[in-house]
Amino acid sequence: MAQTIYKVNKNKAFNKVTPEGFEPVFKQVLAAKKSKLKNPVLITTFYEQNGYDPALVLDHMAGEDLKTLGTYLKRSGEHGLDPKMFQADEVNNLVNKFYSKDAIKTTEEAYQNMAELEVLLANSLINYTNALQYGVISPRKIYARYFTKTLRPDSVSMSKVFGIADMKHFLDSIQPKNPQYIALQKALMSNVQVPGKTPEETDRILKVNLERLRWKNKPTEKKFVLVNIPDYRLDVVENGKSVMNMKVCVGEGRNIDRADNLVEYDESDKVDRPFSRETPQLNSMIYSVQVNPVWNIPKSIASKEIMVRAAQDPYYLANNNIDAYKGGQVVEDPETIDWASANKDEYDFKQRPGDDNALGKIKFLFKNNSSVYLHDTPAKLAFDKPMRAVSHGCVRVERPLDLAHALFGDSNKFQTIKTDMGMDNPNPEDIQLPNKVGVYLTYMTCWLDETGTLQFRPDVYGLDIVLFAHMNKYLTA
């Protein structure tokens, strides 16, 4: 050990270091630093199983590997991440001290420096690798309505850092290659400013969207439906390219009145508190459509809207093709009921198929726990508005027949859908999609469009604010 190190740093203080002398010092440093490690069990277990060998220092001290790591950590701002998250200054200081011919005077100092450097390298390298490959934050832990399966680092992936052969090659390999990511990186480093935003607000927008792009939950299917909530847009994507797009209306959000202002949305950002009508983020598979659907009106809408209107107008239910149910049986004369005093828990409501049905002529079904789906709507005027966060949570699509064609193709089933949607006296019909198609409801407020132009959208749900607040916590954790 002594000869190997001395050949590199030429510091005589390392002439007498031995594995036997290093081990107790390393154990002591490892125990003292354990509470500050993000993955203490993994790190301590590795060294226990490998005889407390300073693997990272010894394997990478030749050449420029350790200095290269320090440089990359200091440049983590290029990813919208603060170098403090990875203790970049501390790593560089200890690395420089290790390579100095005279900064370390005694064998005891040599042991201490090497032990502290080894622990710091392990912690910072794992954290930096995880951040670039998986993101800093687990979205499912911070968002109340996030149901997109997201891969997170595990012990196997993290332990790979101890087997790195070439540090620079490895660090270059974990740089995200997604063109979207690289475009946002360039925008961040060149100080691009969003029109109407301050430099600070622009900085936040770019940083949170870089973080979203690091999450391992992006579509991998050759064909899928993508809805970007802040853009109020649906794309059918095939082989990585949008082959069709249309406007959508999404659920109402908490941040509509302050859509152009990145400020704290309430007195505490520790818990995500979405508005009750926000469309959730999720991924699923579209498996069927219902043509001329029956709308099973949710209890929340029934009690807050339907029964209120029925109380004001006794013929509201009949005029809107809505049936009331009590105990599973249709109420024959709903206009005789005093809806203002009726027990809300006793009644259910369904809207029959027709031109006025809130779901329009078709709905696209996919499994989820939020009872949301894509659907047609008779309220077409909303598609002409720039701000289209107006629904109860489901996604209203501008051209549902075109979407059905994109999913079913020129098949007999599509012809049935087209015919049934044009009927004057419609009946509901379920039609299975022969090949399920993935659907992703996602949230991006900044991205590179097909023309190479950066697009920005207001943070209508305040989700940028929530994410940025949690990212900042890592600086003080």
C-alpha positions as CSV (number, residue, x, y, z in Angstrom):
1,M,0.0,0.0,0.0
2,A,2.8,2.4,1.0
3,Q,4.8,1.9,-2.2
4,T,1.8,2.1,-4.4
5,I,0.6,5.4,-3.0
6,Y,4.1,7.0,-2.7
7,K,4.7,6.4,-6.5
8,V,1.6,8.6,-7.2
9,N,1.8,11.4,-4.7
10,K,5.6,11.4,-3.7
11,N,4.5,12.3,-0.1
12,K,6.8,10.6,2.4
13,A,4.0,10.6,5.0
14,F,2.6,7.6,3.2
15,N,5.8,5.6,3.3
16,K,4.7,3.6,6.4
17,V,0.9,3.2,5.8
18,T,-0.3,-0.4,5.9
19,P,-3.7,-2.1,5.5
20,E,-3.5,-3.1,9.2
21,G,-2.8,0.4,10.3
22,F,-5.5,1.9,8.0
23,E,-8.3,-0.4,9.1
24,P,-9.0,0.9,12.6
25,V,-8.8,4.5,11.5
26,F,-11.2,3.7,8.6
27,K,-13.7,2.0,10.9
28,Q,-13.7,5.0,13.2
29,V,-14.2,7.5,10.3
30,L,-16.9,5.3,8.7
31,A,-18.8,5.1,12.0
32,A,-18.4,8.9,12.6
33,K,-19.7,9.7,9.1
34,K,-22.4,7.1,8.9
35,S,-25.3,9.4,9.9
36,K,-24.4,11.8,7.0
37,L,-24.3,9.1,4.3
38,K,-27.4,8.7,2.1
39,N,-26.9,5.0,1.8
40,P,-25.0,4.0,5.0
41,V,-25.9,0.3,5.0
42,L,-24.8,-0.3,1.5
43,I,-21.5,1.6,1.9
44,T,-20.6,0.1,5.3
45,T,-21.6,-3.4,4.1
46,F,-19.3,-3.1,1.1
47,Y,-16.3,-2.2,3.2
48,E,-17.0,-4.8,5.8
49,Q,-17.1,-7.5,3.1
50,N,-13.9,-6.2,1.5
51,G,-11.6,-6.0,4.5
52,Y,-12.0,-2.2,4.8
53,D,-9.8,-1.8,1.7
54,P,-9.9,1.9,0.4
55,A,-10.9,0.6,-3.0
56,L,-11.9,3.9,-4.7
57,V,-8.7,5.7,-3.6
58,L,-6.4,2.8,-4.6
59,D,-8.1,1.9,-7.9
60,H,-8.4,5.5,-9.1
61,M,-5.4,7.4,-7.6
62,A,-3.2,6.8,-10.7
63,G,-3.8,9.2,-13.6
64,E,-6.4,11.8,-13.2
65,D,-9.4,9.7,-12.1
66,L,-9.9,11.3,-8.6
67,K,-9.4,14.8,-10.0
68,T,-11.8,14.0,-12.8
69,L,-14.5,13.1,-10.4
70,G,-14.0,16.3,-8.4
71,T,-14.2,18.3,-11.6
72,Y,-17.5,16.6,-12.6
73,L,-19.0,17.1,-9.2
74,K,-18.2,20.8,-9.4
75,R,-19.8,21.0,-12.8
76,S,-23.1,19.4,-11.6
77,G,-24.7,22.8,-12.0
78,E,-24.8,22.0,-15.7
79,H,-27.6,19.5,-14.8
80,G,-29.4,22.0,-12.7
81,L,-28.0,20.5,-9.5
82,D,-26.0,22.3,-6.8
83,P,-22.5,20.9,-6.3
84,K,-23.1,21.2,-2.6
85,M,-25.5,18.2,-2.9
86,F,-22.4,16.1,-3.7
87,Q,-19.9,17.8,-1.4
88,A,-17.9,18.8,-4.4
89,D,-15.6,21.3,-2.5
90,E,-14.9,18.8,0.2
91,V,-14.0,16.1,-2.3
92,N,-11.7,18.4,-4.2
93,N,-10.0,19.7,-1.1
94,L,-9.3,16.1,0.1
95,V,-8.2,15.0,-3.3
96,N,-5.8,18.0,-3.6
97,K,-4.4,17.3,-0.1
98,F,-3.9,13.6,-1.0
99,Y,-1.9,14.4,-4.1
100,S,0.2,17.1,-2.4
101,K,3.8,16.3,-1.6
102,D,3.8,18.1,1.7
103,A,0.2,18.9,2.8
104,I,0.2,15.7,4.9
105,K,3.0,15.5,7.5
106,T,2.5,12.3,9.4
107,T,1.4,8.7,9.0
108,E,-1.6,9.4,11.3
109,E,-2.6,12.3,9.0
110,A,-2.2,10.1,6.0
111,Y,-4.5,7.5,7.4
112,Q,-7.1,10.1,8.4
113,N,-7.0,11.8,5.0
114,M,-7.3,8.5,3.1
115,A,-10.2,7.3,5.3
116,E,-12.1,10.5,5.0
117,L,-11.5,10.7,1.3
118,E,-12.6,7.1,0.7
119,V,-15.9,7.6,2.6
120,L,-16.6,10.9,0.8
121,L,-15.8,9.4,-2.6
122,A,-18.2,6.5,-2.0
123,N,-21.0,8.8,-0.8
124,S,-20.6,11.5,-3.5
125,L,-20.1,9.1,-6.4
126,I,-23.2,7.1,-5.5
127,N,-25.3,10.2,-5.0
128,Y,-24.1,11.8,-8.2
129,T,-24.6,8.6,-10.2
130,N,-28.1,8.1,-8.8
131,A,-29.1,11.8,-9.5
132,L,-28.1,11.6,-13.2
133,Q,-29.5,8.1,-13.9
134,Y,-32.7,8.2,-11.8
135,G,-33.2,11.8,-10.6
136,V,-32.8,13.3,-7.2
137,I,-36.4,13.0,-6.1
138,S,-38.8,10.0,-6.3
139,P,-41.9,11.6,-7.8
140,R,-44.2,9.1,-6.2
141,K,-43.1,10.2,-2.7
142,I,-43.7,13.9,-3.2
143,Y,-46.9,14.1,-5.4
144,A,-50.2,13.0,-4.0
145,R,-51.5,12.0,-7.4
146,Y,-48.6,10.4,-9.2
147,F,-49.3,6.9,-10.5
148,T,-46.5,6.5,-13.1
149,K,-44.3,3.5,-12.3
150,T,-40.8,5.0,-11.7
151,L,-37.7,2.9,-11.4
152,R,-35.4,3.9,-8.5
153,P,-31.8,3.0,-7.7
154,D,-31.2,-0.3,-5.8
155,S,-28.2,-1.8,-4.1
156,V,-27.2,-3.6,-7.2
157,S,-27.1,-0.5,-9.4
158,M,-25.4,1.6,-6.6
159,S,-22.7,-1.0,-5.9
160,K,-21.5,-0.8,-9.5
161,V,-19.6,2.4,-8.7
162,F,-17.1,0.3,-6.7
163,G,-16.2,-1.6,-9.9
164,I,-15.6,1.4,-12.2
165,A,-12.5,0.9,-14.4
166,D,-12.2,4.3,-16.1
167,M,-13.7,7.2,-14.1
168,K,-14.1,9.7,-17.0
169,H,-15.6,7.1,-19.3
170,F,-18.1,6.1,-16.6
171,L,-19.0,9.7,-15.8
172,D,-19.5,10.5,-19.5
173,S,-21.6,7.4,-19.9
174,I,-24.2,8.5,-17.2
175,Q,-24.7,11.9,-18.9
176,P,-28.4,11.7,-20.1
177,K,-28.4,11.4,-23.9
178,N,-32.1,12.4,-24.4
179,P,-32.1,15.3,-26.9
180,Q,-34.7,17.0,-24.7
181,Y,-32.4,16.8,-21.8
182,I,-29.4,18.2,-23.7
183,A,-31.5,21.0,-25.1
184,L,-32.6,22.1,-21.6
185,Q,-29.1,21.8,-20.3
186,K,-27.9,24.1,-23.1
187,A,-30.7,26.6,-22.3
188,L,-29.7,26.5,-18.6
189,M,-26.0,27.0,-19.2
190,S,-26.6,29.8,-21.8
191,N,-29.0,31.7,-19.5
192,V,-32.0,31.5,-21.8
193,Q,-34.8,33.5,-20.3
194,V,-38.5,32.6,-20.6
195,P,-40.6,35.5,-22.0
196,G,-42.3,37.3,-19.1
197,K,-40.3,35.4,-16.5
198,T,-37.5,36.6,-14.3
199,P,-34.1,34.9,-14.6
200,E,-34.7,33.2,-11.2
201,E,-38.1,31.9,-12.4
202,T,-36.6,30.7,-15.7
203,D,-33.8,28.9,-13.7
204,R,-36.4,27.1,-11.7
205,I,-38.4,26.0,-14.7
206,L,-35.4,24.5,-16.4
207,K,-34.2,22.8,-13.3
208,V,-37.4,21.0,-12.5
209,N,-38.0,19.9,-16.0
210,L,-34.4,18.5,-16.2
211,E,-35.2,16.6,-13.0
212,R,-38.4,15.2,-14.6
213,L,-36.4,14.0,-17.6
214,R,-34.0,12.1,-15.3
215,W,-36.9,10.0,-13.9
216,K,-36.8,6.5,-15.3
217,N,-40.5,6.3,-16.3
218,K,-40.5,7.4,-19.9
219,P,-42.6,5.5,-22.6
220,T,-40.8,2.6,-24.2
221,E,-43.6,1.3,-26.4
222,K,-43.4,1.8,-30.2
223,K,-46.9,3.3,-30.1
224,F,-48.5,5.2,-27.2
225,V,-50.8,8.1,-26.4
226,L,-49.2,11.0,-24.6
227,V,-51.1,13.8,-22.8
228,N,-49.0,16.7,-21.5
229,I,-51.3,18.4,-18.9
230,P,-49.8,22.0,-18.9
231,D,-49.8,22.0,-22.8
232,Y,-53.4,20.8,-23.0
233,R,-52.3,18.6,-25.8
234,L,-52.6,14.9,-26.8
235,D,-50.1,13.2,-29.1
236,V,-50.2,9.8,-30.7
237,V,-46.6,8.8,-30.9
238,E,-45.2,6.0,-33.1
239,N,-41.6,5.1,-33.4
240,G,-40.6,8.2,-31.4
241,K,-42.5,10.7,-33.6
242,S,-45.9,12.3,-33.1
243,V,-48.2,11.1,-35.9
244,M,-51.2,13.0,-34.6
245,N,-52.0,15.7,-32.1
246,M,-55.0,17.5,-30.8
247,K,-56.2,19.8,-28.1
248,V,-57.4,18.5,-24.8
249,C,-59.1,19.9,-21.7
250,V,-57.8,18.7,-18.4
251,G,-58.9,18.9,-14.7
252,E,-59.0,22.2,-12.9
253,G,-55.8,23.1,-11.0
254,R,-54.8,24.8,-7.8
255,N,-52.5,27.3,-9.4
256,I,-54.7,28.8,-12.2
257,D,-54.8,32.3,-10.6
258,R,-51.1,32.4,-10.2
259,A,-50.0,30.5,-13.3
260,D,-47.3,33.0,-14.1
261,N,-45.8,33.3,-10.7
262,L,-43.4,30.7,-9.1
263,V,-44.1,31.4,-5.4
264,E,-45.0,29.2,-2.5
265,Y,-48.6,28.2,-3.0
266,D,-49.5,28.0,0.7
267,E,-48.0,28.2,4.1
268,S,-46.2,24.8,3.8
269,D,-44.8,22.9,0.8
270,K,-44.1,19.7,2.8
271,V,-47.2,17.9,1.7
272,D,-48.6,18.0,-1.8
273,R,-52.3,19.1,-1.6
274,P,-53.8,19.0,-5.1
275,F,-57.1,20.5,-6.0
276,S,-59.8,17.9,-6.1
277,R,-60.3,18.1,-9.8
278,E,-56.7,17.9,-11.0
279,T,-55.9,15.3,-13.6
280,P,-53.5,12.8,-12.1
281,Q,-50.2,11.8,-13.6
282,L,-50.3,8.1,-14.6
283,N,-49.4,5.5,-17.1
284,S,-51.7,2.6,-18.2
285,M,-53.0,0.8,-21.2
286,I,-56.0,1.7,-23.3
287,Y,-57.9,-1.6,-23.6
288,S,-61.4,-0.6,-25.0
289,V,-63.8,2.2,-25.9
290,Q,-67.4,2.7,-25.0
291,V,-69.4,4.3,-27.8
292,N,-72.4,6.3,-26.7
293,P,-71.4,5.9,-23.1
294,V,-73.6,6.1,-20.0
295,W,-72.1,8.6,-17.5
296,N,-72.0,7.2,-14.0
297,I,-71.9,10.5,-12.3
298,P,-69.4,10.5,-9.4
299,K,-70.8,11.2,-5.9
300,S,-68.8,14.4,-5.5
301,I,-70.3,15.8,-8.7
302,A,-73.8,14.5,-7.9
303,S,-73.9,16.1,-4.5
304,K,-72.2,19.4,-5.3
305,E,-73.7,20.0,-8.7
306,I,-76.5,17.7,-9.9
307,M,-78.6,17.7,-6.8
308,V,-78.1,21.5,-6.4
309,R,-79.4,22.2,-9.9
310,A,-82.2,19.7,-9.5
311,A,-83.3,21.6,-6.4
312,Q,-83.4,24.8,-8.4
313,D,-85.2,23.3,-11.4
314,P,-87.4,20.2,-10.8
315,Y,-87.1,19.3,-14.5
316,Y,-83.3,19.6,-14.7
317,L,-82.8,15.8,-14.5
318,A,-85.4,15.0,-17.3
319,N,-84.1,17.8,-19.5
320,N,-80.5,16.5,-19.3
321,N,-81.4,12.8,-19.7
322,I,-80.3,12.0,-16.1
323,D,-81.8,9.2,-14.2
324,A,-81.8,9.1,-10.4
325,Y,-81.4,5.8,-8.5
326,K,-82.3,4.9,-5.0
327,G,-81.3,1.4,-3.7
328,G,-80.3,0.5,-7.2
329,Q,-83.8,1.2,-8.6
330,V,-84.7,4.0,-10.9
331,V,-86.7,6.8,-9.3
332,E,-89.9,7.2,-11.4
333,D,-90.8,10.8,-10.5
334,P,-87.6,12.6,-9.6
335,E,-89.3,16.0,-10.0
336,T,-91.4,15.3,-6.9
337,I,-88.4,14.9,-4.6
338,D,-87.2,17.9,-2.6
339,W,-83.6,17.7,-3.7
340,A,-82.5,20.5,-1.4
341,S,-83.2,18.3,1.7
342,A,-82.7,14.9,0.2
343,N,-80.0,12.6,1.7
344,K,-77.1,12.8,-0.6
345,D,-75.9,9.3,0.3
346,E,-79.1,7.6,-0.7
347,Y,-79.1,8.6,-4.4
348,D,-77.0,7.8,-7.5
349,F,-77.3,9.4,-10.9
350,K,-76.6,8.3,-14.4
351,Q,-76.8,10.3,-17.7
352,R,-78.1,8.3,-20.6
353,P,-76.4,8.3,-24.0
354,G,-77.1,11.3,-26.3
355,D,-75.8,14.5,-27.7
356,D,-75.9,16.2,-24.3
357,N,-74.1,13.4,-22.5
358,A,-71.1,14.9,-20.6
359,L,-68.9,12.2,-22.1
360,G,-69.9,12.9,-25.6
361,K,-70.1,10.0,-28.0
362,I,-67.2,7.9,-26.9
363,K,-64.8,7.3,-24.0
364,F,-61.5,5.6,-24.0
365,L,-60.9,3.2,-21.1
366,F,-57.7,2.4,-19.2
367,K,-57.2,0.9,-15.8
368,N,-56.4,3.4,-13.0
369,N,-57.4,4.1,-9.4
370,S,-58.6,7.7,-10.1
371,S,-61.6,6.8,-12.3
372,V,-60.3,9.0,-15.1
373,Y,-60.4,8.4,-18.9
374,L,-60.2,10.1,-22.2
375,H,-63.5,11.1,-23.6
376,D,-65.5,13.2,-26.1
377,T,-67.5,16.2,-24.9
378,P,-70.5,18.3,-26.2
379,A,-68.8,21.4,-24.8
380,K,-66.6,22.1,-27.8
381,L,-66.2,25.8,-27.2
382,A,-63.7,25.1,-24.4
383,F,-61.1,23.9,-27.0
384,D,-60.9,27.5,-28.4
385,K,-59.7,28.8,-25.0
386,P,-56.0,29.1,-24.3
387,M,-56.4,27.9,-20.7
388,R,-58.1,24.5,-20.8
389,A,-57.9,23.2,-17.2
390,V,-61.6,23.1,-16.9
391,S,-62.8,19.5,-16.4
392,H,-63.5,17.5,-13.3
393,G,-60.4,15.4,-13.8
394,C,-60.9,13.4,-16.9
395,V,-59.3,14.4,-20.2
396,R,-61.7,15.7,-22.9
397,V,-60.3,15.2,-26.4
398,E,-60.9,17.5,-29.3
399,R,-61.2,15.0,-32.1
400,P,-62.3,11.6,-30.6
401,L,-63.1,9.9,-33.9
402,D,-59.6,10.7,-35.1
403,L,-58.1,9.2,-31.9
404,A,-60.3,6.1,-32.4
405,H,-59.0,5.8,-35.9
406,A,-55.4,6.1,-34.7
407,L,-56.0,3.3,-32.3
408,F,-58.2,0.9,-34.3
409,G,-56.9,1.7,-37.8
410,D,-59.1,1.0,-40.9
411,S,-60.8,-2.0,-39.2
412,N,-64.3,-3.2,-39.0
413,K,-64.3,-2.2,-35.4
414,F,-63.5,1.4,-36.3
415,Q,-66.3,1.4,-38.9
416,T,-68.7,0.2,-36.1
417,I,-67.4,3.1,-33.9
418,K,-67.9,5.6,-36.7
419,T,-71.5,4.4,-37.4
420,D,-72.5,4.1,-33.8
421,M,-71.3,7.6,-33.0
422,G,-73.6,9.0,-35.7
423,M,-76.8,7.4,-34.4
424,D,-79.8,9.5,-33.4
425,N,-81.1,7.0,-30.9
426,P,-77.8,5.6,-29.5
427,N,-77.2,2.7,-27.2
428,P,-74.0,2.1,-25.3
429,E,-71.6,-0.4,-26.8
430,D,-68.2,-1.6,-25.6
431,I,-65.6,-2.4,-28.2
432,Q,-62.3,-4.0,-27.2
433,L,-59.1,-2.7,-28.7
434,P,-57.3,-5.7,-30.3
435,N,-53.9,-4.5,-29.3
436,K,-53.7,-2.4,-26.1
437,V,-52.0,1.0,-26.5
438,G,-50.1,2.7,-23.7
439,V,-51.3,6.0,-22.4
440,Y,-49.2,8.5,-20.4
441,L,-50.7,11.5,-18.6
442,T,-47.6,13.6,-17.8
443,Y,-46.6,17.1,-16.7
444,M,-43.9,19.1,-18.5
445,T,-43.7,22.9,-18.4
446,C,-40.7,23.1,-20.7
447,W,-39.6,21.1,-23.7
448,L,-38.1,21.2,-27.2
449,D,-40.7,21.0,-29.9
450,E,-40.4,19.4,-33.4
451,T,-39.0,22.6,-34.9
452,G,-36.2,22.8,-32.3
453,T,-37.8,25.6,-30.4
454,L,-38.0,25.6,-26.6
455,Q,-41.6,25.7,-25.4
456,F,-42.8,26.9,-22.0
457,R,-46.2,26.6,-20.3
458,P,-47.6,28.0,-17.1
459,D,-47.4,25.7,-14.0
460,V,-51.2,25.4,-13.9
461,Y,-51.1,22.8,-11.0
462,G,-48.3,24.3,-9.1
463,L,-46.3,21.1,-9.5
464,D,-43.1,22.9,-10.4
465,I,-43.3,24.7,-7.1
466,V,-43.7,21.5,-5.2
467,L,-40.8,19.8,-7.0
468,F,-38.4,22.7,-6.7
469,A,-39.1,23.0,-3.0
470,H,-38.2,19.4,-2.4
471,M,-35.1,19.6,-4.6
472,N,-33.9,22.5,-2.4
473,K,-34.3,20.4,0.7
474,Y,-31.4,18.3,-0.4
475,L,-29.1,21.2,0.1
476,T,-29.9,21.3,3.8
477,A,-30.5,17.6,4.4
